[in-house]
């Protein structure tokens, strides 16, 4: 299993990014969370198999229609056990 942490910069808050990310992650069978960060970015933490995580990463580089992603920082880590039970929005 893999653990992926993303920090997404640009016009990414208030454009349904969190909702769409959560929906896709659940469809891909991933667990983790997405949340707004005070600096205007988003943090996405996801765990699961590598291929679904790569699909989520590719989607996050574009985002939903109204988003304007400027850059995405990614950090990968291999994990033995999943840290989360589901994928959710953190407030």
Secondary structure as a PSIPRED ss2 file (coil, helix, strand):
# PSIPRED VFORMAT (PSIPRED V4.0)

   1 X C   1.000  0.000  0.000
   2 X E   0.000  0.000  1.000
   3 X E   0.000  0.000  1.000
   4 X E   0.000  0.000  1.000
   5 X E   0.000  0.000  1.000
   6 X E   0.000  0.000  1.000
   7 X E   0.000  0.000  1.000
   8 X E   0.000  0.000  1.000
   9 X E   0.000  0.000  1.000
  10 X E   0.000  0.000  1.000
  11 X E   0.000  0.000  1.000
  12 X C   1.000  0.000  0.000
  13 X C   1.000  0.000  0.000
  14 X C   1.000  0.000  0.000
  15 X C   1.000  0.000  0.000
  16 X C   1.000  0.000  0.000
  17 X H   0.000  1.000  0.000
  18 X H   0.000  1.000  0.000
  19 X H   0.000  1.000  0.000
  20 X H   0.000  1.000  0.000
  21 X H   0.000  1.000  0.000
  22 X H   0.000  1.000  0.000
  23 X H   0.000  1.000  0.000
  24 X H   0.000  1.000  0.000
  25 X H   0.000  1.000  0.000
  26 X H   0.000  1.000  0.000
  27 X H   0.000  1.000  0.000
  28 X C   1.000  0.000  0.000
  29 X C   1.000  0.000  0.000
  30 X C   1.000  0.000  0.000
  31 X E   0.000  0.000  1.000
  32 X E   0.000  0.000  1.000
  33 X E   0.000  0.000  1.000
  34 X E   0.000  0.000  1.000
  35 X E   0.000  0.000  1.000
  36 X E   0.000  0.000  1.000
  37 X C   1.000  0.000  0.000
  38 X C   1.000  0.000  0.000
  39 X C   1.000  0.000  0.000
  40 X C   1.000  0.000  0.000
  41 X C   1.000  0.000  0.000
  42 X E   0.000  0.000  1.000
  43 X E   0.000  0.000  1.000
  44 X E   0.000  0.000  1.000
  45 X E   0.000  0.000  1.000
  46 X E   0.000  0.000  1.000
  47 X E   0.000  0.000  1.000
  48 X E   0.000  0.000  1.000
  49 X C   1.000  0.000  0.000
  50 X H   0.000  1.000  0.000
  51 X H   0.000  1.000  0.000
  52 X H   0.000  1.000  0.000
  53 X H   0.000  1.000  0.000
  54 X H   0.000  1.000  0.000
  55 X H   0.000  1.000  0.000
  56 X H   0.000  1.000  0.000
  57 X H   0.000  1.000  0.000
  58 X H   0.000  1.000  0.000
  59 X H   0.000  1.000  0.000
  60 X H   0.000  1.000  0.000
  61 X C   1.000  0.000  0.000
  62 X C   1.000  0.000  0.000
  63 X C   1.000  0.000  0.000
  64 X C   1.000  0.000  0.000
  65 X C   1.000  0.000  0.000
  66 X C   1.000  0.000  0.000
  67 X C   1.000  0.000  0.000
  68 X E   0.000  0.000  1.000
  69 X E   0.000  0.000  1.000
  70 X E   0.000  0.000  1.000
  71 X E   0.000  0.000  1.000
  72 X E   0.000  0.000  1.000
  73 X E   0.000  0.000  1.000
  74 X E   0.000  0.000  1.000
  75 X E   0.000  0.000  1.000
  76 X E   0.000  0.000  1.000
  77 X E   0.000  0.000  1.000
  78 X E   0.000  0.000  1.000
  79 X C   1.000  0.000  0.000
  80 X C   1.000  0.000  0.000
  81 X C   1.000  0.000  0.000
  82 X C   1.000  0.000  0.000
  83 X C   1.000  0.000  0.000
  84 X C   1.000  0.000  0.000
  85 X C   1.000  0.000  0.000
  86 X C   1.000  0.000  0.000
  87 X E   0.000  0.000  1.000
  88 X E   0.000  0.000  1.000
  89 X E   0.000  0.000  1.000
  90 X E   0.000  0.000  1.000
  91 X C   1.000  0.000  0.000
